[in-house]
Amino acid sequence: MALKIRLATGEIKTYSTNYSSLGVNPSHHTKCGMFWPNNPAQDEECDHLDCAIVAAEHNFRACILFLAFCFFFIVFTRENIVTLDGIIDLAMIVFGALIITFMVYALYHSIQSKNELTEFRDKGTIDGIKAKIHGH
């Protein structure tokens, strides 16, 4: 199962512990050595705090890498993007903006998860609220 942390308020926060590798056939891994050829279900993941922190860090780096790729793509193809010759060009710009917006959201979520998990590891709290691993 994925890592579940119960706050003193009763809220349960769930954190993924797996991350995907890059390559032709990306697979999913955990820090503790679990492996899946495809994205695992939450009940198949481990519930280790260290694995959740590593997964959040990995997702953060993947988002940064993708956003950097998007930035360089836009910079080097800006002459072709600005023409707006037709509806296809406009659709591509809107689609690109949606992808970048989604990646910024994913980046924010991974930063938030990493901060919450490291606070829990270091202080036993999340956003200043006492917490404990659910099910232990």
N, CA, C and O atoms as CSV, one atom per row, in Angstrom:
chain,resi,resn,atom,element,x,y,z
A,1,MET,N,N,0.840,-1.181,0.000
A,1,MET,CA,C,0.000,0.000,0.000
A,1,MET,C,C,0.876,1.232,0.000
A,1,MET,O,O,2.018,1.184,0.456
A,2,ALA,N,N,0.358,2.324,-0.502
A,2,ALA,CA,C,1.078,3.591,-0.480
A,2,ALA,C,C,1.166,4.060,0.977
A,2,ALA,O,O,0.424,3.583,1.836
A,3,LEU,N,N,2.060,4.977,1.239
A,3,LEU,CA,C,2.215,5.508,2.584
A,3,LEU,C,C,1.009,6.361,2.944
A,3,LEU,O,O,0.660,7.292,2.218
A,4,LYS,N,N,0.372,6.040,4.067
A,4,LYS,CA,C,-0.772,6.817,4.549
A,4,LYS,C,C,-0.419,7.377,5.916
A,4,LYS,O,O,0.022,6.656,6.811
A,5,ILE,N,N,-0.625,8.683,6.056
A,5,ILE,CA,C,-0.334,9.364,7.316
A,5,ILE,C,C,-1.619,9.998,7.815
A,5,ILE,O,O,-2.298,10.720,7.084
A,6,ARG,N,N,-1.949,9.714,9.089
A,6,ARG,CA,C,-3.154,10.269,9.705
A,6,ARG,C,C,-2.772,11.479,10.547
A,6,ARG,O,O,-1.918,11.402,11.430
A,7,LEU,N,N,-3.431,12.601,10.250
A,7,LEU,CA,C,-3.223,13.813,11.032
A,7,LEU,C,C,-4.068,13.745,12.298
A,7,LEU,O,O,-5.029,12.979,12.366
A,8,ALA,N,N,-3.713,14.540,13.295
A,8,ALA,CA,C,-4.478,14.588,14.546
A,8,ALA,C,C,-5.917,15.048,14.298
A,8,ALA,O,O,-6.795,14.792,15.122
A,9,THR,N,N,-6.165,15.720,13.181
A,9,THR,CA,C,-7.511,16.169,12.832
A,9,THR,C,C,-8.368,15.035,12.281
A,9,THR,O,O,-9.574,15.205,12.099
A,10,GLY,N,N,-7.756,13.872,12.013
A,10,GLY,CA,C,-8.467,12.738,11.448
A,10,GLY,C,C,-8.264,12.594,9.952
A,10,GLY,O,O,-8.570,11.546,9.384
A,11,GLU,N,N,-7.754,13.627,9.311
A,11,GLU,CA,C,-7.506,13.565,7.867
A,11,GLU,C,C,-6.388,12.564,7.577
A,11,GLU,O,O,-5.392,12.501,8.299
A,12,ILE,N,N,-6.568,11.785,6.512
A,12,ILE,CA,C,-5.538,10.833,6.085
A,12,ILE,C,C,-4.956,11.314,4.768
A,12,ILE,O,O,-5.678,11.534,3.795
A,13,LYS,N,N,-3.636,11.475,4.753
A,13,LYS,CA,C,-2.930,11.879,3.536
A,13,LYS,C,C,-2.222,10.651,2.979
A,13,LYS,O,O,-1.615,9.876,3.718
A,14,THR,N,N,-2.312,10.488,1.659
A,14,THR,CA,C,-1.708,9.342,0.989
A,14,THR,C,C,-0.592,9.823,0.066
A,14,THR,O,O,-0.762,10.778,-0.692
A,15,TYR,N,N,0.549,9.146,0.144
A,15,TYR,CA,C,1.713,9.506,-0.656
A,15,TYR,C,C,2.190,8.290,-1.439
A,15,TYR,O,O,2.354,7.205,-0.882
A,16,SER,N,N,2.407,8.483,-2.723
A,16,SER,CA,C,2.930,7.410,-3.566
A,16,SER,C,C,4.384,7.148,-3.193
A,16,SER,O,O,5.118,8.068,-2.833
A,17,THR,N,N,4.788,5.894,-3.284
A,17,THR,CA,C,6.169,5.544,-2.955
A,17,THR,C,C,6.956,5.089,-4.185
A,17,THR,O,O,8.138,4.764,-4.074
A,18,ASN,N,N,6.307,5.064,-5.365
A,18,ASN,CA,C,7.014,4.606,-6.562
A,18,ASN,C,C,7.299,5.775,-7.490
A,18,ASN,O,O,6.662,6.826,-7.421
A,19,TYR,N,N,8.273,5.558,-8.355
A,19,TYR,CA,C,8.606,6.543,-9.376
A,19,TYR,C,C,8.956,5.799,-10.651
A,19,TYR,O,O,9.377,4.643,-10.613
A,20,SER,N,N,8.780,6.469,-11.778
A,20,SER,CA,C,9.048,5.800,-13.050
A,20,SER,C,C,10.466,6.072,-13.509
A,20,SER,O,O,11.049,7.120,-13.230
A,21,SER,N,N,11.001,5.095,-14.221
A,21,SER,CA,C,12.323,5.270,-14.826
A,21,SER,C,C,12.123,5.824,-16.225
A,21,SER,O,O,11.024,5.760,-16.775
A,22,LEU,N,N,13.168,6.357,-16.786
A,22,LEU,CA,C,13.117,6.879,-18.145
A,22,LEU,C,C,13.574,5.799,-19.111
A,22,LEU,O,O,14.275,4.863,-18.726
A,23,GLY,N,N,13.178,5.933,-20.347
A,23,GLY,CA,C,13.632,4.993,-21.352
A,23,GLY,C,C,12.501,4.548,-22.255
A,23,GLY,O,O,11.382,5.055,-22.174
A,24,VAL,N,N,12.808,3.596,-23.114
A,24,VAL,CA,C,11.839,3.104,-24.081
A,24,VAL,C,C,10.679,2.405,-23.375
A,24,VAL,O,O,9.522,2.638,-23.722
A,25,ASN,N,N,10.963,1.569,-22.409
A,25,ASN,CA,C,9.941,0.875,-21.633
A,25,ASN,C,C,10.049,1.301,-20.169
A,25,ASN,O,O,10.644,0.587,-19.362
A,26,PRO,N,N,9.479,2.458,-19.821
A,26,PRO,CA,C,9.621,2.912,-18.438
A,26,PRO,C,C,8.929,1.969,-17.467
A,26,PRO,O,O,7.800,1.535,-17.697
A,27,SER,N,N,9.614,1.664,-16.395
A,27,SER,CA,C,9.065,0.827,-15.342
A,27,SER,C,C,9.000,1.655,-14.068
A,27,SER,O,O,9.513,2.773,-14.022
A,28,HIS,N,N,8.380,1.117,-13.052
A,28,HIS,CA,C,8.218,1.835,-11.794
A,28,HIS,C,C,9.001,1.124,-10.704
A,28,HIS,O,O,9.039,-0.106,-10.649
A,29,HIS,N,N,9.629,1.916,-9.832
A,29,HIS,CA,C,10.514,1.408,-8.792
A,29,HIS,C,C,10.223,2.100,-7.465
A,29,HIS,O,O,9.543,3.125,-7.422
A,30,THR,N,N,10.739,1.535,-6.399
A,30,THR,CA,C,10.775,2.207,-5.100
A,30,THR,C,C,12.218,2.199,-4.621
A,30,THR,O,O,13.049,1.445,-5.127
A,31,LYS,N,N,12.503,3.035,-3.650
A,31,LYS,CA,C,13.856,3.082,-3.094
A,31,LYS,C,C,14.239,1.738,-2.476
A,31,LYS,O,O,15.403,1.339,-2.519
A,32,CYS,N,N,13.247,1.035,-1.898
A,32,CYS,CA,C,13.536,-0.238,-1.225
A,32,CYS,C,C,13.703,-1.406,-2.186
A,32,CYS,O,O,13.993,-2.521,-1.752
A,33,GLY,N,N,13.523,-1.169,-3.503
A,33,GLY,CA,C,13.806,-2.198,-4.487
A,33,GLY,C,C,12.606,-2.859,-5.130
A,33,GLY,O,O,12.788,-3.780,-5.927
A,34,MET,N,N,11.389,-2.437,-4.826
A,34,MET,CA,C,10.228,-3.012,-5.496
A,34,MET,C,C,10.223,-2.552,-6.952
A,34,MET,O,O,10.760,-1.494,-7.277
A,35,PHE,N,N,9.613,-3.357,-7.826
A,35,PHE,CA,C,9.648,-3.095,-9.265
A,35,PHE,C,C,8.333,-3.518,-9.895
A,35,PHE,O,O,7.775,-4.559,-9.547
A,36,TRP,N,N,7.834,-2.701,-10.833
A,36,TRP,CA,C,6.650,-3.022,-11.616
A,36,TRP,C,C,6.901,-2.585,-13.059
A,36,TRP,O,O,7.488,-1.527,-13.286
A,37,PRO,N,N,6.464,-3.386,-14.040
A,37,PRO,CA,C,6.618,-2.956,-15.430
A,37,PRO,C,C,5.665,-1.811,-15.780
A,37,PRO,O,O,5.940,-1.049,-16.707
A,38,ASN,N,N,4.560,-1.677,-15.061
A,38,ASN,CA,C,3.587,-0.605,-15.269
A,38,ASN,C,C,3.326,0.084,-13.935
A,38,ASN,O,O,3.792,-0.369,-12.890
A,39,ASN,N,N,2.578,1.176,-13.982
A,39,ASN,CA,C,2.253,1.909,-12.762
A,39,ASN,C,C,1.457,1.006,-11.820
A,39,ASN,O,O,0.401,0.507,-12.209
A,40,PRO,N,N,1.934,0.782,-10.587
A,40,PRO,CA,C,1.239,-0.127,-9.673
A,40,PRO,C,C,0.007,0.522,-9.042
A,40,PRO,O,O,-0.109,1.746,-8.980
A,41,ALA,N,N,-0.891,-0.314,-8.583
A,41,ALA,CA,C,-2.022,0.166,-7.792
A,41,ALA,C,C,-1.506,0.553,-6.412
A,41,ALA,O,O,-0.468,0.056,-5.974
A,42,GLN,N,N,-2.233,1.449,-5.719
A,42,GLN,CA,C,-1.771,1.918,-4.412
A,42,GLN,C,C,-1.579,0.771,-3.428
A,42,GLN,O,O,-0.663,0.817,-2.608
A,43,ASP,N,N,-2.416,-0.248,-3.491
A,43,ASP,CA,C,-2.289,-1.344,-2.532
A,43,ASP,C,C,-1.104,-2.256,-2.828
A,43,ASP,O,O,-0.794,-3.132,-2.020
A,44,GLU,N,N,-0.430,-2.072,-3.970
A,44,GLU,CA,C,0.761,-2.854,-4.305
A,44,GLU,C,C,2.044,-2.167,-3.854
A,44,GLU,O,O,3.084,-2.816,-3.746
A,45,GLU,N,N,1.988,-0.860,-3.589
A,45,GLU,CA,C,3.183,-0.109,-3.216
A,45,GLU,C,C,3.586,-0.407,-1.781
A,45,GLU,O,O,2.778,-0.889,-0.986
A,46,CYS,N,N,4.840,-0.116,-1.455
A,46,CYS,CA,C,5.292,-0.231,-0.072
A,46,CYS,C,C,4.780,0.973,0.722
A,46,CYS,O,O,4.208,1.900,0.149
A,47,ASP,N,N,4.981,0.958,2.016
A,47,ASP,CA,C,4.543,2.086,2.843
A,47,ASP,C,C,5.709,2.682,3.637
A,47,ASP,O,O,5.551,3.062,4.797
A,48,HIS,N,N,6.870,2.759,3.004
A,48,HIS,CA,C,8.067,3.291,3.652
A,48,HIS,C,C,8.154,4.802,3.471
A,48,HIS,O,O,7.964,5.307,2.365
A,49,LEU,N,N,8.436,5.514,4.536
A,49,LEU,CA,C,8.583,6.962,4.495
A,49,LEU,C,C,9.724,7.372,3.566
A,49,LEU,O,O,9.567,8.292,2.763
A,50,ASP,N,N,10.866,6.699,3.668
A,50,ASP,CA,C,12.009,7.042,2.806
A,50,ASP,C,C,11.668,6.855,1.323
A,50,ASP,O,O,12.098,7.646,0.483
A,51,CYS,N,N,10.907,5.823,1.005
A,51,CYS,CA,C,10.509,5.591,-0.391
A,51,CYS,C,C,9.601,6.704,-0.892
A,51,CYS,O,O,9.714,7.123,-2.045
A,52,ALA,N,N,8.703,7.188,-0.043
A,52,ALA,CA,C,7.801,8.279,-0.429
A,52,ALA,C,C,8.586,9.576,-0.657
A,52,ALA,O,O,8.289,10.321,-1.591
A,53,ILE,N,N,9.580,9.846,0.184
A,53,ILE,CA,C,10.400,11.049,0.016
A,53,ILE,C,C,11.187,10.971,-1.292
A,53,ILE,O,O,11.241,11.949,-2.038
A,54,VAL,N,N,11.793,9.826,-1.576
A,54,VAL,CA,C,12.555,9.655,-2.816
A,54,VAL,C,C,11.635,9.792,-4.029
A,54,VAL,O,O,12.017,10.404,-5.026
A,55,ALA,N,N,10.429,9.230,-3.955
A,55,ALA,CA,C,9.479,9.336,-5.070
A,55,ALA,C,C,9.086,10.791,-5.304
A,55,ALA,O,O,9.004,11.226,-6.453
A,56,ALA,N,N,8.840,11.549,-4.236
A,56,ALA,CA,C,8.490,12.967,-4.381
A,56,ALA,C,C,9.652,13.745,-4.996
A,56,ALA,O,O,9.439,14.597,-5.859
A,57,GLU,N,N,10.878,13.459,-4.557
A,57,GLU,CA,C,12.050,14.128,-5.131
A,57,GLU,C,C,12.214,13.769,-6.610
A,57,GLU,O,O,12.521,14.634,-7.431
A,58,HIS,N,N,12.010,12.508,-6.944
A,58,HIS,CA,C,12.137,12.069,-8.331
A,58,HIS,C,C,11.091,12.756,-9.207
A,58,HIS,O,O,11.402,13.215,-10.306
A,59,ASN,N,N,9.856,12.826,-8.724
A,59,ASN,CA,C,8.792,13.495,-9.482
A,59,ASN,C,C,9.101,14.980,-9.655
A,59,ASN,O,O,8.827,15.545,-10.714
A,60,PHE,N,N,9.662,15.615,-8.641
A,60,PHE,CA,C,10.065,17.019,-8.732
A,60,PHE,C,C,11.097,17.202,-9.848
A,60,PHE,O,O,10.959,18.094,-10.685
A,61,ARG,N,N,12.122,16.362,-9.855
A,61,ARG,CA,C,13.161,16.462,-10.882
A,61,ARG,C,C,12.601,16.203,-12.282
A,61,ARG,O,O,13.004,16.859,-13.242
A,62,ALA,N,N,11.677,15.254,-12.398
A,62,ALA,CA,C,11.081,14.954,-13.702
A,62,ALA,C,C,10.270,16.148,-14.204
A,62,ALA,O,O,10.307,16.463,-15.393
A,63,CYS,N,N,9.542,16.812,-13.311
A,63,CYS,CA,C,8.766,17.993,-13.710
A,63,CYS,C,C,9.688,19.121,-14.158
A,63,CYS,O,O,9.425,19.772,-15.169
A,64,ILE,N,N,10.767,19.356,-13.412
A,64,ILE,CA,C,11.731,20.398,-13.772
A,64,ILE,C,C,12.345,20.094,-15.138
A,64,ILE,O,O,12.469,20.987,-15.975
A,65,LEU,N,N,12.724,18.851,-15.362
A,65,LEU,CA,C,13.328,18.452,-16.635
A,65,LEU,C,C,12.346,18.683,-17.787
A,65,LEU,O,O,12.732,19.210,-18.830
A,66,PHE,N,N,11.090,18.296,-17.607
A,66,PHE,CA,C,10.100,18.476,-18.661
A,66,PHE,C,C,9.838,19.960,-18.925
A,66,PHE,O,O,9.742,20.373,-20.080
A,67,LEU,N,N,9.723,20.759,-17.867
A,67,LEU,CA,C,9.503,22.201,-18.049
A,67,LEU,C,C,10.692,22.862,-18.726
A,67,LEU,O,O,10.513,23.769,-19.540
A,68,ALA,N,N,11.903,22.421,-18.401
A,68,ALA,CA,C,13.094,22.958,-19.078
A,68,ALA,C,C,13.061,22.604,-20.555
A,68,ALA,O,O,13.388,23.440,-21.398
A,69,PHE,N,N,12.671,21.377,-20.880
A,69,PHE,CA,C,12.536,20.973,-22.275
A,69,PHE,C,C,11.513,21.862,-22.983
A,69,PHE,O,O,11.761,22.325,-24.096
A,70,CYS,N,N,10.369,22.101,-22.345
A,70,CYS,CA,C,9.329,22.960,-22.934
A,70,CYS,C,C,9.861,24.370,-23.161
A,70,CYS,O,O,9.612,24.968,-24.208
A,71,PHE,N,N,10.592,24.903,-22.186
A,71,PHE,CA,C,11.148,26.251,-22.302
A,71,PHE,C,C,12.098,26.336,-23.495
A,71,PHE,O,O,11.997,27.259,-24.303
A,72,PHE,N,N,13.020,25.377,-23.608
A,72,PHE,CA,C,13.966,25.407,-24.721
A,72,PHE,C,C,13.258,25.182,-26.056
A,72,PHE,O,O,13.643,25.779,-27.061
A,73,PHE,N,N,12.248,24.347,-26.083
A,73,PHE,CA,C,11.474,24.123,-27.307
A,73,PHE,C,C,10.796,25.415,-27.744
A,73,PHE,O,O,10.808,25.759,-28.926
A,74,ILE,N,N,10.208,26.127,-26.794
A,74,ILE,CA,C,9.533,27.387,-27.112
A,74,ILE,C,C,10.543,28.431,-27.590
A,74,ILE,O,O,10.292,29.134,-28.568
A,75,VAL,N,N,11.673,28.533,-26.909
A,75,VAL,CA,C,12.691,29.525,-27.275
A,75,VAL,C,C,13.221,29.269,-28.680
A,75,VAL,O,O,13.378,30.207,-29.461
A,76,PHE,N,N,13.498,28.012,-29.008
A,76,PHE,CA,C,14.108,27.712,-30.298
A,76,PHE,C,C,13.106,27.600,-31.447
A,76,PHE,O,O,13.513,27.562,-32.608
A,77,THR,N,N,11.820,27.547,-31.153
A,77,THR,CA,C,10.816,27.467,-32.226
A,77,THR,C,C,9.847,28.637,-32.181
A,77,THR,O,O,8.779,28.572,-32.790
A,78,ARG,N,N,10.191,29.692,-31.482
A,78,ARG,CA,C,9.248,30.804,-31.297
A,78,ARG,C,C,8.861,31.483,-32.611
A,78,ARG,O,O,7.745,31.990,-32.728
A,79,GLU,N,N,9.756,31.504,-33.601
A,79,GLU,CA,C,9.404,32.129,-34.872
A,79,GLU,C,C,8.252,31.372,-35.546
A,79,GLU,O,O,7.384,31.980,-36.172
A,80,ASN,N,N,8.256,30.065,-35.412
A,80,ASN,CA,C,7.196,29.257,-36.020
A,80,ASN,C,C,5.904,29.304,-35.209
A,80,ASN,O,O,4.819,29.157,-35.771
A,81,ILE,N,N,6.005,29.505,-33.916
A,81,ILE,CA,C,4.817,29.504,-33.056
A,81,ILE,C,C,4.033,30.800,-33.193
A,81,ILE,O,O,2.803,30.783,-33.141
A,82,VAL,N,N,4.715,31.911,-33.365
A,82,VAL,CA,C,4.068,33.223,-33.331
A,82,VAL,C,C,3.241,33.520,-34.578
A,82,VAL,O,O,2.446,34.460,-34.562
A,83,THR,N,N,3.393,32.777,-35.627
A,83,THR,CA,C,2.714,33.112,-36.876
A,83,THR,C,C,1.195,33.035,-36.784
A,83,THR,O,O,0.511,33.855,-37.397
A,84,LEU,N,N,0.651,32.087,-36.047
A,84,LEU,CA,C,-0.800,31.929,-35.904
A,84,LEU,C,C,-1.518,31.983,-37.251
A,84,LEU,O,O,-2.460,32.755,-37.433
A,85,ASP,N,N,-1.066,31.162,-38.182
A,85,ASP,CA,C,-1.658,31.130,-39.518
A,85,ASP,C,C,-3.044,30.512,-39.543
A,85,ASP,O,O,-3.819,30.770,-40.464
A,86,GLY,N,N,-3.356,29.728,-38.582
A,86,GLY,CA,C,-4.660,29.080,-38.631
A,86,GLY,C,C,-5.082,28.511,-37.303
A,86,GLY,O,O,-4.418,28.693,-36.283
A,87,ILE,N,N,-6.182,27.828,-37.336
A,87,ILE,CA,C,-6.760,27.238,-36.131
A,87,ILE,C,C,-5.863,26.142,-35.564
A,87,ILE,O,O,-5.848,25.916,-34.354
A,88,ILE,N,N,-5.121,25.466,-36.425
A,88,ILE,CA,C,-4.214,24.406,-35.962
A,88,ILE,C,C,-3.117,25.007,-35.094
A,88,ILE,O,O,-2.779,24.454,-34.048
A,89,ASP,N,N,-2.557,26.142,-35.525
A,89,ASP,CA,C,-1.519,26.809,-34.727
A,89,ASP,C,C,-2.068,27.239,-33.377
A,89,ASP,O,O,-1.421,27.052,-32.347
A,90,LEU,N,N,-3.258,27.814,-33.384
A,90,LEU,CA,C,-3.886,28.242,-32.133
A,90,LEU,C,C,-4.155,27.048,-31.227
A,90,LEU,O,O,-3.926,27.119,-30.019
A,91,ALA,N,N,-4.638,25.956,-31.801
A,91,ALA,CA,C,-4.903,24.749,-31.019
A,91,ALA,C,C,-3.616,24.207,-30.404
A,91,ALA,O,O,-3.619,23.758,-29.257
A,92,MET,N,N,-2.526,24.244,-31.150
A,92,MET,CA,C,-1.244,23.771,-30.622
A,92,MET,C,C,-0.755,24.636,-29.468
A,92,MET,O,O,-0.201,24.123,-28.496
A,93,ILE,N,N,-0.960,25.944,-29.572
A,93,ILE,CA,C,-0.556,26.841,-28.489
A,93,ILE,C,C,-1.394,26.573,-27.240
A,93,ILE,O,O,-0.858,26.511,-26.134
A,94,VAL,N,N,-2.695,26.415,-27.412
A,94,VAL,CA,C,-3.575,26.130,-26.272
A,94,VAL,C,C,-3.208,24.785,-25.656
A,94,VAL,O,O,-3.135,24.664,-24.434
A,95,PHE,N,N,-2.976,23.773,-26.494
A,95,PHE,CA,C,-2.585,22.457,-25.998
A,95,PHE,C,C,-1.269,22.532,-25.228
A,95,PHE,O,O,-1.139,21.945,-24.155
A,96,GLY,N,N,-0.302,23.250,-25.774
A,96,GLY,CA,C,0.982,23.426,-25.080
A,96,GLY,C,C,0.820,24.144,-23.751
A,96,GLY,O,O,1.450,23.778,-22.759
A,97,ALA,N,N,-0.028,25.169,-23.732
A,97,ALA,CA,C,-0.275,25.891,-22.483
A,97,ALA,C,C,-0.928,24.988,-21.440
A,97,ALA,O,O,-0.614,25.084,-20.253
A,98,LEU,N,N,-1.827,24.118,-21.870
A,98,LEU,CA,C,-2.458,23.183,-20.943
A,98,LEU,C,C,-1.458,22.183,-20.382
A,98,LEU,O,O,-1.495,21.863,-19.193
A,99,ILE,N,N,-0.570,21.693,-21.229
A,99,ILE,CA,C,0.457,20.760,-20.767
A,99,ILE,C,C,1.373,21.446,-19.755
A,99,ILE,O,O,1.681,20.875,-18.709
A,100,ILE,N,N,1.803,22.657,-20.060
A,100,ILE,CA,C,2.684,23.377,-19.141
A,100,ILE,C,C,1.957,23.667,-17.830
A,100,ILE,O,O,2.554,23.558,-16.759
A,101,THR,N,N,0.689,24.032,-17.898
A,101,THR,CA,C,-0.086,24.282,-16.687
A,101,THR,C,C,-0.177,23.020,-15.836
A,101,THR,O,O,-0.007,23.075,-14.618
A,102,PHE,N,N,-0.444,21.888,-16.473
A,102,PHE,CA,C,-0.501,20.622,-15.749
A,102,PHE,C,C,0.842,20.307,-15.097
A,102,PHE,O,O,0.884,19.864,-13.949
A,103,MET,N,N,1.929,20.529,-15.812
A,103,MET,CA,C,3.252,20.231,-15.256
A,103,MET,C,C,3.605,21.160,-14.100
A,103,MET,O,O,4.256,20.734,-13.147
A,104,VAL,N,N,3.187,22.422,-14.169
A,104,VAL,CA,C,3.417,23.340,-13.053
A,104,VAL,C,C,2.630,22.865,-11.834
A,104,VAL,O,O,3.128,22.921,-10.710
A,105,TYR,N,N,1.400,22.398,-12.057
A,105,TYR,CA,C,0.604,21.847,-10.952
A,105,TYR,C,C,1.288,20.613,-10.371
A,105,TYR,O,O,1.374,20.472,-9.152
A,106,ALA,N,N,1.776,19.719,-11.230
A,106,ALA,CA,C,2.470,18.517,-10.760
A,106,ALA,C,C,3.740,18.888,-10.001
A,106,ALA,O,O,4.076,18.251,-9.003
A,107,LEU,N,N,4.439,19.906,-10.465
A,107,LEU,CA,C,5.634,20.391,-9.772
A,107,LEU,C,C,5.271,20.907,-8.385
A,107,LEU,O,O,5.940,20.579,-7.406
A,108,TYR,N,N,4.213,21.712,-8.295
A,108,TYR,CA,C,3.755,22.231,-7.007
A,108,TYR,C,C,3.381,21.077,-6.078
A,108,TYR,O,O,3.747,21.084,-4.903
A,109,HIS,N,N,2.658,20.091,-6.595
A,109,HIS,CA,C,2.225,18.958,-5.785
A,109,HIS,C,C,3.430,18.157,-5.274
A,109,HIS,O,O,3.439,17.734,-4.118
A,110,SER,N,N,4.440,17.946,-6.115
A,110,SER,CA,C,5.614,17.192,-5.684
A,110,SER,C,C,6.415,17.961,-4.638
A,110,SER,O,O,6.948,17.358,-3.708
A,111,ILE,N,N,6.507,19.284,-4.776
A,111,ILE,CA,C,7.199,20.099,-3.764
A,111,ILE,C,C,6.443,20.024,-2.441
A,111,ILE,O,O,7.040,19.856,-1.378
A,112,GLN,N,N,5.122,20.149,-2.523
A,112,GLN,CA,C,4.299,20.094,-1.322
A,112,GLN,C,C,4.439,18.735,-0.630
A,112,GLN,O,O,4.581,18.673,0.591
A,113,SER,N,N,4.398,17.659,-1.398
A,113,SER,CA,C,4.544,16.314,-0.826
A,113,SER,C,C,5.902,16.146,-0.165
A,113,SER,O,O,5.990,15.635,0.951
A,114,LYS,N,N,6.958,16.571,-0.843
A,114,LYS,CA,C,8.302,16.442,-0.273
A,114,LYS,C,C,8.426,17.238,1.015
A,114,LYS,O,O,8.998,16.751,1.990
A,115,ASN,N,N,7.898,18.461,1.032
A,115,ASN,CA,C,7.965,19.278,2.241
A,115,ASN,C,C,7.184,18.647,3.389
A,115,ASN,O,O,7.655,18.624,4.527
A,116,GLU,N,N,5.990,18.136,3.091
A,116,GLU,CA,C,5.185,17.491,4.139
A,116,GLU,C,C,5.886,16.243,4.681
A,116,GLU,O,O,5.919,16.024,5.891
A,117,LEU,N,N,6.440,15.437,3.794
A,117,LEU,CA,C,7.093,14.203,4.216
A,117,LEU,C,C,8.365,14.467,5.024
A,117,LEU,O,O,8.626,13.783,6.014
A,118,THR,N,N,9.149,15.448,4.608
A,118,THR,CA,C,10.364,15.743,5.382
A,118,THR,C,C,10.008,16.375,6.727
A,118,THR,O,O,10.691,16.125,7.720
A,119,GLU,N,N,8.953,17.186,6.776
A,119,GLU,CA,C,8.505,17.725,8.064
A,119,GLU,C,C,8.042,16.591,8.974
A,119,GLU,O,O,8.342,16.581,10.168
A,120,PHE,N,N,7.305,15.631,8.399
A,120,PHE,CA,C,6.853,14.496,9.195
A,120,PHE,C,C,8.038,13.691,9.710
A,120,PHE,O,O,8.061,13.290,10.874
A,121,ARG,N,N,9.029,13.452,8.842
A,121,ARG,CA,C,10.218,12.703,9.250
A,121,ARG,C,C,10.986,13.420,10.364
A,121,ARG,O,O,11.437,12.792,11.322
A,122,ASP,N,N,11.128,14.743,10.225
A,122,ASP,CA,C,11.949,15.502,11.162
A,122,ASP,C,C,11.227,15.902,12.449
A,122,ASP,O,O,11.845,15.963,13.512
A,123,LYS,N,N,9.909,16.177,12.358
A,123,LYS,CA,C,9.196,16.728,13.508
A,123,LYS,C,C,7.980,15.911,13.947
A,123,LYS,O,O,7.445,16.140,15.031
A,124,GLY,N,N,7.540,14.968,13.122
A,124,GLY,CA,C,6.342,14.203,13.460
A,124,GLY,C,C,5.053,14.975,13.220
A,124,GLY,O,O,3.997,14.630,13.751
A,125,THR,N,N,5.159,16.038,12.399
A,125,THR,CA,C,3.982,16.858,12.093
A,125,THR,C,C,3.894,17.082,10.589
A,125,THR,O,O,4.868,16.897,9.859
A,126,ILE,N,N,2.698,17.486,10.139
A,126,ILE,CA,C,2.490,17.944,8.768
A,126,ILE,C,C,1.748,19.260,8.865
A,126,ILE,O,O,0.651,19.322,9.420
A,127,ASP,N,N,2.338,20.307,8.331
A,127,ASP,CA,C,1.795,21.663,8.448
A,127,ASP,C,C,1.533,22.025,9.906
A,127,ASP,O,O,0.557,22.704,10.222
A,128,GLY,N,N,2.418,21.562,10.791
A,128,GLY,CA,C,2.324,21.869,12.208
A,128,GLY,C,C,1.308,21.033,12.972
A,128,GLY,O,O,1.136,21.234,14.174
A,129,ILE,N,N,0.632,20.102,12.311
A,129,ILE,CA,C,-0.371,19.246,12.955
A,129,ILE,C,C,0.263,17.895,13.243
A,129,ILE,O,O,0.855,17.281,12.355
A,130,LYS,N,N,0.142,17.430,14.476
A,130,LYS,CA,C,0.697,16.137,14.873
A,130,LYS,C,C,0.166,15.044,13.949
A,130,LYS,O,O,-1.011,15.043,13.590
A,131,ALA,N,N,1.042,14.117,13.567
A,131,ALA,CA,C,0.657,13.077,12.635
A,131,ALA,C,C,1.366,11.762,12.976
A,131,ALA,O,O,2.390,11.738,13.658
A,132,LYS,N,N,0.774,10.663,12.470
A,132,LYS,CA,C,1.411,9.360,12.636
A,132,LYS,C,C,1.079,8.509,11.414
A,132,LYS,O,O,0.095,8.756,10.717
A,133,ILE,N,N,1.912,7.509,11.170
A,133,ILE,CA,C,1.678,6.630,10.030
A,133,ILE,C,C,0.410,5.837,10.309
A,133,ILE,O,O,0.264,5.215,11.361
A,134,HIS,N,N,-0.486,5.872,9.364
A,134,HIS,CA,C,-1.788,5.207,9.491
A,134,HIS,C,C,-1.596,3.692,9.386
A,134,HIS,O,O,-0.902,3.201,8.497
A,135,GLY,N,N,-2.219,2.971,10.305
A,135,GLY,CA,C,-2.146,1.523,10.280
A,135,GLY,C,C,-1.010,0.952,11.123
A,135,GLY,O,O,-0.869,-0.268,11.216
A,136,HIS,N,N,-0.211,1.796,11.728
A,136,HIS,CA,C,0.892,1.304,12.579
A,136,HIS,C,C,0.586,1.579,14.021
A,136,HIS,O,O,1.384,1.244,14.896
